[in-house]
Amino acid sequence: MPDNPLARQPSASTSADASCVLEARHLHKSYGAHKVVDDVSLRVAAGEGLLLLGPNGSGKTTLLSLLAGVLRADSGEALACGKPTSEPRARAALALVPQHPAVYDGLTGGENVALFGKLHGLSGAALSAGVESALLAAELWKIRDQRASAYSGGMRRRLSLACALVHAPRLLLLDEPFEGVDDVSRAHLLEVLTASKQRGVALVLSTHRIDEVRALCERFTMLREGRVVCERAVDSELGHGPSDEPRDEAGHNALYNARDGA
Amino acid sequence: MKTLLTIAQKDLRLVLRDRAGLFWIAAFPLCFALFLGAVLERWSARDDLALIVGLSDLDRSPESRVYIERLLRSGTMQIRELALNDARTRLRSGELDAVVVLQPGMGAIPDWYSGSAEVMRVEADPSRRREASYVKGLLLEAGLARAIEDELTTDPRSAIRVVQAASLDDTPTAAELVTPAAVLWGLIGCAAAFAISLASEKRAGTLRRLRSLPIADWQVLSGKALACWTACITIACVILLGALLFFGVRMHSLPGLLVALASLTFCFTGIMAAISTMGQSEQSVAGAGWGTLLVLGMIGGIMVPRMIMPSWLSSIGMLSPVRWGLLALEHTLWRGGSVLDWLVPCGLLVALGLCCLCGGAWVLRRSAA
């Protein structure tokens, strides 16, 4: 059993610019006449956290899908460690944690994590170590032989994160990771993500619970109708009171809109 | 290949743990084979399937009585002697296939079979004209038999001899008729069950997650296809082995049967891949899957026997991969014939399977755009 399940280093980069884990250049995505992502560019370095803010329907999930290579952009490109994520091999460096825990109910916790490890090319001792580390990190090791259908909502969320951690990614893309999670599970998820970040894993996450991810993210990017309307440092802009909350270029209160889903 | 095996192993594991899915894949084709086998056993026994004919004797002469007794002894029809009105009522309700009316004066014309006068009338439902013609032939034969006994004429029936087709060693048994259909039902069940799995992955969000992995869309679909093919070939082999070992089904060509199995399972795997990309929800894919496969089965001849199909429907059925599969299996099992007889359907099956597989991969790839 590994001494510290969170201490594994991310897989090595093949990029010339090792500090830049993720780069998006002028991403555009439309469904018919509706522009969902409109000219979005961003950069995330190793060990850095980027928070995606915006009201419901602002394009956060679509942007994460474009960054993960799940969707193809109409124009522009997303690079993970210098390679376009539209190419399958480039996606080895990243892991996407969808909003709803995307795990196989018919498989056990251990089988779920092992499946994603195998599909990332792990085998033998490396796979066993990866599965064990990820399940220990998610505190699911003791119930690894139970089917995922028997897990509670919080456990499934943690299992989803364990599936993402099994191959020690350099970049974690998290879509509303704390939605529908109880306080205990939320604290644990934060602990796992903080430990990953300290090991140099870059985080990009969308959430409405801004106060809870303050420790994880240095910068935030606010989206409205698919466009970046504000991009600043978290510490300088996200205060505790309403007067400190960030405003977009038109003067709208970003957090208010985000919380209400306006 | 390792990626395909991993995805296939996952899908097979999920299906094996889903009891409802297992029923459609494993139990349903066996239930169908038993049901159809029972039906065809009765067909071959013929007694239960003899035409049910109402007979009304308006002549009531000793000669007409002798004729009726002869008909009853022949066993070619189930004859019920009834009053004319009662017989007509039963014919209208569908209880009888036809009504035979012996006309007054029949006994006075001993050579009626020569066509000198109308002595009988066959009343039949407009939709049962084929059966009415059959009844007419049996009535003539019974009259002729009497004339031959009385040496009024020679036996013209010896001029026609019914023999089996040259390629057939023996009449196919009910098990031999049922086995290809049972295999095809098994493949339909497999294809329908696996087609839903892609929609299930869309609903659960796992497809989105798989697409964020370092694997291509075609690998995801091919992995599922491999799982489906494994299930298809397993089911087909189980049914065929059971038929060969326990029901005495003949095997005309082992290499042919193996080629037929490989091409048939490949085709249905391709069909599964195409169907799986047809809808966004499990309900729409299940509807599309069962709808498509049942229509293919219906016109292909595993739901409605080809022998009772109208000619136009039988012609349309030649476009169904189910018909190609039936032909390939029948020729390699009991029908015999030349290599081309089963190789051509096998080639069509492989071509269609390939088209469907490529089409499914193309649609899946487009959905990422």
Interface residues (C-beta under 8 A of the other chain):
Chain A: S65 A68 G69 V70 L71 R72 P88 R89 A90 R91 A92 L94 A95 L96 P98 Q99 H100 P101 A102 V103 Y104 D105 G106 L107 E111 L115 F116 K118 L119 H120 G121 S123 C163 L173
Chain B: K2 T3 T6 I7 K10 R13 L14 R17 D18 A204 G205 T206 R208 R209 L210 R211 S212 L213 P214 I215 A216 A368 A369
